[in-house]
Amino acid sequence: MSSQNLWLRAQRTYRRRAASLFFRRPLLINSERPLISFTFDDFPKSALRVGGAILNRFGLAGTYYASLGLLGGEASTGRMFDAGDLAALSEQGHELGCHTFSHLDSWDTGTEKFEKSIIENRDALNRLIPGAEFKTFSYPINLPRPLTKAKIADYFLCCRAGGQTLNAGKADLNQLSAYFLEKSRHNIQAIKDLIDHNREVHGWLIFATHDISETPTPFGCTPECFEQVVQYSVGSGARILPVVKALEVLAPQACRQASSQPRSIGIVADLARQPATPKPLVSILIPAFNAQEWISDTLRSAVAQTWERKEIIVVDDGSTDDTLAIARRFEPDGVQVVSQKNQGAATARNHAYSLSHGDYIQWLDADDLLAPGKIASQIAAAELCGNNRVLLSSPFGRFQYRWYRAEFFPSGLWNDLSPVDWLLRKMGDNLYMQTATWLISRELSEEAGPWDSRMLSDDDGEYFCRVLLRSDGVRFVPGNGVYYRGPGYENLAYIGKSRKKCEALWLSMQLHIAYLQSLRSGEETRIACLAYLQRNLIHFYPDMPEIVQQMRQTARSLGRELGQPNLSPKYYLVKAVFGWQAAKNVAILMRKIRWSSMKLFDKALFRIESRQTSRTAPKLEEPTAANHPHSRPT
């Protein structure tokens, strides 16, 4: 046997003994009849819809150990439960147990983090089903660390582990043994022998599994196998009860004490008696530079958010106009305003974040507007989802001055998407989501890290890619959204002929390609990356040959040569007569003229219409069918 195998065996032996020897809470198994419980970890949909249905046919109920962070998602055991399944579980008489919020490994996770995940799971449950509580717990993945076992004993009536055996004689309430059916799903006789042994010793046999499917994962079993086990258990004469009900048979006095003194023997405090869990705090963070024309409207839209528990922080990045003075007029409304010397938008954003305390982060540029219910709609979706690792997005429409004529054009990103599908669509189809559309949990923000101050352009594109990579996917929340003031050559996103911005864009592009490749390799990724390179080549050609050469080398590594840059046909004649550089300069100049004309025209109409209607400040509403043709694309 190799030294590596010996080391692994030694580790497993140590964990098993350490978990079982320390911090025990004795339970005497002394019942006139043997007991059997059926439990399901992770709570895949099939566990309730198939496994639960089989139990109900026999007049029985089970215990389902849920990690609410998995709600509505996919896991190694299949499609997870949703909010409707939680209601159905209760209606069918089953019990709900705790499995941590994020399905953390019981041995590899530190005790403090593990406890926080238990509390997070409890709070998520109380948001979904006010007054509900977890009374029992199942250790995810591995046996617990001794200190973890000791710490969480104060939260539950009992905690279940594995062990592939039954509980007889003196058991440990902090680590009840269970038998996972999937480990013997091809040996039904071994399971029947254990049921017979449980009958002989009048023990408590706790069965555990995950999914119940005709094509089960390695962690589940088939309906046929499960039904055979249930049927043989019924025939054994055992009382078949969910975990809490079985515990009431074995230790009725302890359970009564838990009901009257919730924390005395380790039950989660009765949520119905506790004060309501505080609603999440949302930090609205606004970097501002020379935004005196817009900052008032932006702050009004932030203050007007219907989500009441919020903080608003403005960081003035060394403005040379009246931006700082105007922002300070909103301090009586609870807006915190700070200033710094001019260091760029990314540094201002990082400064604002360092001052924030929110559970969720709402980024907002100093010239954009939020619909009043934008944050409230996304928080509602987050609570329903119950997963802090889901990134929330919303619709956005573009305008210059007349916000009430903003145009909302749905794109392929206005959907619930996995991180890799989101990036494939963004890069392959030239799509984007505006900065303020996102609502991000602090957990994701911390993991993504700060904004990159090198990014003089596309700083939001690169930043949200990092957030996306650490997320469990994007949840698109239709309805209330963002009013995006753009485009314009004064914007940070405008590149023009700035060499520094072009260098920053190329850096961002390289990172985008690396991010996508880290999620998926293959033909889809190759095609999206090549389209991304080809489309952006125009920014660097012909005046930055060193970057163009790097782009061509990157394209070759992806299996194809880049073609000529994309140029509008209207400039072909200029290119033919005066060359590429002249054609590009004319295209940039014409774009500036067009944007300036649009802006002046819209400003004039806004002033005329404002005088006619006495419209002095935005009172934003949800987009209507006139300017928002699709609330949710198919």
Secondary structure, 3 states (H helix, E strand, C coil): CCHHHHHHHHHHHHHHHHHHHCCCCEEEECCCCCEEEEEEEECEHHHHHHHHHHHHHCCCCCEEEECHHHCCCEECCEEECCHHHHHHHHHCCCEEEECCCCCCCCCCCCHHHHHHHHHHHHHHHHHHCCCCCCCEEECCCCCCCHHHHHHHHHHCCEEEEEECCCECEEEECCCEEEEEHHHHCCCHHHHHHHHHHHHHHCCEEEEEECCECCCCCCCCECHHHHHHHHHHHHHCCCEECCHHHHHHHHCHHHHHHHHHCCCCCCCCCCCCCCCCCCCCCEEEEEEECCCCCCHHHHHHHHHCCCCCCEEEEEEEECCCCCHHHHHHCCHHHCEEEEEECCCCHHHHHHHHHHHCCCCEEEECCCCCEECCCHHHHHHHHHHHHCCCCCEEECCEEEECCCHHHCECCCCCCCCCECHHHHHHHHHHHCCCCCHHHCEEEHHHHHHHCCCCCCCCCCHHHHHHHHHHHCCCCEEECCCCCEEEECCCCCCCCCCCCCHHHHHHHHHHHHHHHHHHHHHCCCHHHHHHHHHHHHHHHHHCCCCCHHHHHHHHHHHHHCCCCCCCCCCCHHHHHHHHHHCHHHHHHHHHHHHHHHHHHHHHHHHHHHHHHHHHHCCCCCCCCCCCCCCCCCCCCC
